[in-house]
Amino acid sequence: MNVTHLASPLGKGTLLGTVVLCLLAVPAQAAPAAAPPKPDLAGLRGVLDTALAQGAPGAMAQIDDNGTIDSIAVGLADRKDERGLGNDDRFRIGSITKTFSAVVLMQLADEKKLDLDSSVDRYLPGLLPDRDITVRQVLGHRSGLYDYTDEMFAKTVPGFEAVRSKVFTYRQLVDRALRHKRTGAPGAAYAYSNTNFVVAGMLIERLTGHSVRTEYENRIFKPLKLRDTFYLHPDSTIPGRHAKGYLTPDQPGAELVDATDQTVSWAQSAGAIISNTQDLNTFLSALLGGRLMSAAQLAQMERMLPVNSTQAYGLGLRRRDLSCGISVYGHTGAVQGYYSYAFATKDGRRSLAALANTSNNGAVLNTMLGTLESAFCGKQAKPRRVGTVVERSEDVAPGVVRH
Ligand code: HEL
């Protein structure tokens, strides 16, 4: 096991700067948020150990509490050479990529190159037969566009093996979605769909004339000095020190499948970024702290509509309401072999990033949510009911196995 506690030499900027940013980000009448309770590091370690006992080869988390860093890692990065997992390890962040894509589009809105309430058709004429779907609906999963991955991954391992080396164009992915009936009228209801963030990638490329890679790099990775974060597509090998990802087959007791190498072309701007826990914390703190877009645009991104009793979705951003009454903002990721989490408090002063290097394992998924409780509710966290998958009950692709 690897446990570290560090006071970051970089901190989070000056106190005055932080106060000014908080004032900008919080609406005029909102009361300042009370500081969350101290993180419960023993509880956090317990959560990670439980994930291991439930079948994850490794699990890790890093908390950045206004510059004070706590990192815990248990288990293995690689089952073959038995190398231990560490918070320096890079991994596939899956749908946390959606928050990066949303940030680029919100910056374009700040630059008046994009109107959130215009139809997608204004920017990508003829792409979607339904001309009424707006950019805001796409970013909030309210477009009604079918999620083509529901069909693609209905059978977990065969579905994955069928696409792991494939390279798709965005249009091919959208066409797969359009073969199916809409899940609802535009704006009618929340229905998570990867198709939305493929459209987001197409919008980025159309509006800027550059690849999403270039835009992520110039607008987010370089300014925030995210040295372990990059967009990997269509190459399938993660360079540098990284955690291998182990996919759990649908058949109980079957051997884990090493799913590390894949193009992730089925996701691209919906899920193909690589990062590590430290960079994810830096990103979430900067986003929530108001350092990536104007306060007005951040407020749009944080305008949430409920998903269920403990979750809401804004624009490429999730909110989770924790047992101690604190709400945190960020995203989750589930790409074959990797469950990942990146959340921060509303003011961005405390952030948590976590990984278990397995997927398609409902018990691990459920357990890892406890990392948020330990990081933000501390010892006040209420024990979670064992055996209830509380996360993504609306979001999980059909056929996902809940252990
Ligand atoms: S699904 C989610 C998560 N998101 C969405 C996206 C991502 N990932 C995918 O769409 C991949 C789905 C298949 C994952 C696979 C597994 O567990 O490795 N499961 C199956 O194949 C089941 N048959 C909403 C969960 C998110 O948290 O936003 O990432």
Residues whose N, C-alpha, C, O or C-beta is under 5 A from the ligand:
A	BS01	HEL	G94 S95 T149 F153 A154 K155 T156 T332 G333 A334 V335 Q336 G337 S359 N360 R392 D395 V396 A397 P398 G399 V400
